[in-house]
Amino acid sequence: YLLEFGITQYMRGDYTSAFDTCCAAKKLAPTSSLINGCIGMTGMYLQNKQNETIAALIHGWHQLVGTSRHQNPALLNKYRSPADVDIDVSNTEEGKNLKSGVIVLTRNSVENSLIQALYTFKRHEECVDLSLDLFGIPSVSEGGAFILIFSVVEWSSTRAMDVNKFGESLVKAGKLNLLGHPDLISFIKWFQRS
């Protein structure tokens, strides 16, 4: 009942107590996505718990979706807790909505909380990299910003050739990862359809 008690404290606005209660629950069930979600939700209100908050959300996310689906494993591994090392990706809670007597935890809610936590804690580069990863776009350092910027325009066939030439120069310079797409315009059109 520690999880439910922690959530009740959270709903009352007693974030410090809720965080401590959810951390106590984690000692009893360290791989629980629900408990890690509780730690992440409550920790977002505590500036001095940034690393614990993000680590708990990453851990809960790993449990829900595994690590194999993401383009940027380094980002996911950055906040791995020691308990994450033992995660068997084939035995994740993927695709499930996890429920307690008080809350329902979905993949979407964990991803939104993780992005919100990174933004709240002013970890903007990590926030952008995670967002790009969720959309299946390379990180900013791998040219993901070009995909985002160019996707707001519907390109004519003439300009599409220019975009592809630009994309080729970026790939040659090592500044764009097309993630298996044949060219930049194909990647942009895929993203626009997604």
ZIQUI-V757037 format. One record per residue. N is the residue number from 1. RES is the residue in one small letter. OMEGA is omega in radians with two decimals (NA if undefined). Layout:
((N | RES | OMEGA) (N | RES | OMEGA))
This chain:
((1 | y | 3.12) (2 | l | 3.13) (3 | l | -3.12) (4 | e | 3.11) (5 | f | 3.09) (6 | g | 3.12) (7 | i | 3.10) (8 | t | 3.09) (9 | q | 3.10) (10 | y | -3.12) (11 | m | 3.09) (12 | r | -3.14) (13 | g | 3.11) (14 | d | -2.98) (15 | y | 3.14) (16 | t | 3.12) (17 | s | 3.13) (18 | a | 3.12) (19 | f | -3.13) (20 | d | -3.14) (21 | t | 3.12) (22 | c | 3.07) (23 | c | 3.07) (24 | a | 3.10) (25 | a | -3.13) (26 | k | 3.10) (27 | k | 3.13) (28 | l | -3.11) (29 | a | -3.00) (30 | p | -3.11) (31 | t | -3.12) (32 | s | 3.07) (33 | s | 3.13) (34 | l | -3.13) (35 | i | 3.08) (36 | n | 3.06) (37 | g | 3.10) (38 | c | 3.11) (39 | i | 3.14) (40 | g | 3.14) (41 | m | -3.08) (42 | t | -3.10) (43 | g | 3.13) (44 | m | -3.13) (45 | y | -3.07) (46 | l | -3.08) (47 | q | -3.10) (48 | n | -3.14) (49 | k | -3.07) (50 | q | -3.06) (51 | n | 3.13) (52 | e | -3.14) (53 | t | -3.10) (54 | i | 3.12) (55 | a | 3.13) (56 | a | 3.13) (57 | l | 3.09) (58 | i | -3.14) (59 | h | 3.10) (60 | g | 3.13) (61 | w | 3.08) (62 | h | -3.13) (63 | q | -3.11) (64 | l | -2.99) (65 | v | -3.05) (66 | g | -3.10) (67 | t | -2.99) (68 | s | -3.05) (69 | r | -2.94) (70 | h | -3.10) (71 | q | -2.98) (72 | n | -3.10) (73 | p | 3.13) (74 | a | 3.12) (75 | l | -3.14) (76 | l | -3.08) (77 | n | -3.06) (78 | k | -3.08) (79 | y | 3.14) (80 | r | 3.03) (81 | s | 3.12) (82 | p | 3.14) (83 | a | -3.14) (84 | d | -3.12) (85 | v | -3.08) (86 | d | -3.11) (87 | i | 3.02) (88 | d | -3.05) (89 | v | 3.13) (90 | s | -3.11) (91 | n | 3.12) (92 | t | 3.12) (93 | e | -3.04) (94 | e | 3.05) (95 | g | -3.11) (96 | k | 2.91) (97 | n | -3.08) (98 | l | -3.03) (99 | k | 2.91) (100 | s | 3.10) (101 | g | -3.02) (102 | v | -3.04) (103 | i | 2.98) (104 | v | -3.14) (105 | l | 3.10) (106 | t | 3.08) (107 | r | -3.12) (108 | n | -3.12) (109 | s | 3.11) (110 | v | 3.14) (111 | e | 3.11) (112 | n | 3.13) (113 | s | 3.14) (114 | l | 3.10) (115 | i | 3.12) (116 | q | 3.13) (117 | a | 3.13) (118 | l | 3.12) (119 | y | -3.13) (120 | t | -3.12) (121 | f | 3.09) (122 | k | 3.06) (123 | r | -2.95) (124 | h | -3.13) (125 | e | 3.10) (126 | e | 3.11) (127 | c | 3.13) (128 | v | -3.13) (129 | d | 3.12) (130 | l | 3.13) (131 | s | 3.11) (132 | l | 3.13) (133 | d | 3.13) (134 | l | 3.12) (135 | f | -3.13) (136 | g | -3.12) (137 | i | 3.12) (138 | p | 3.12) (139 | s | 3.14) (140 | v | -3.13) (141 | s | 3.10) (142 | e | 3.05) (143 | g | -3.14) (144 | g | 3.13) (145 | a | 3.12) (146 | f | 3.14) (147 | i | -3.13) (148 | l | -3.09) (149 | i | -3.08) (150 | f | -3.10) (151 | s | -3.14) (152 | v | -3.11) (153 | v | 3.00) (154 | e | -2.99) (155 | w | 3.02) (156 | s | -3.11) (157 | s | 3.12) (158 | t | -3.12) (159 | r | 3.10) (160 | a | 3.09) (161 | m | 3.09) (162 | d | 3.11) (163 | v | 3.13) (164 | n | 3.08) (165 | k | 3.09) (166 | f | 3.11) (167 | g | 3.11) (168 | e | 3.13) (169 | s | 3.09) (170 | l | 3.12) (171 | v | 3.13) (172 | k | -3.14) (173 | a | -3.14) (174 | g | -3.09) (175 | k | 3.12) (176 | l | 3.05) (177 | n | -3.08) (178 | l | 3.09) (179 | l | 3.07) (180 | g | 3.08) (181 | h | -3.04) (182 | p | -3.13) (183 | d | -3.06) (184 | l | -3.10) (185 | i | 3.07) (186 | s | 3.11) (187 | f | 3.14) (188 | i | -3.13) (189 | k | 3.07) (190 | w | -3.13) (191 | f | 3.12) (192 | q | 3.13) (193 | r | -3.04) (194 | s | NA))
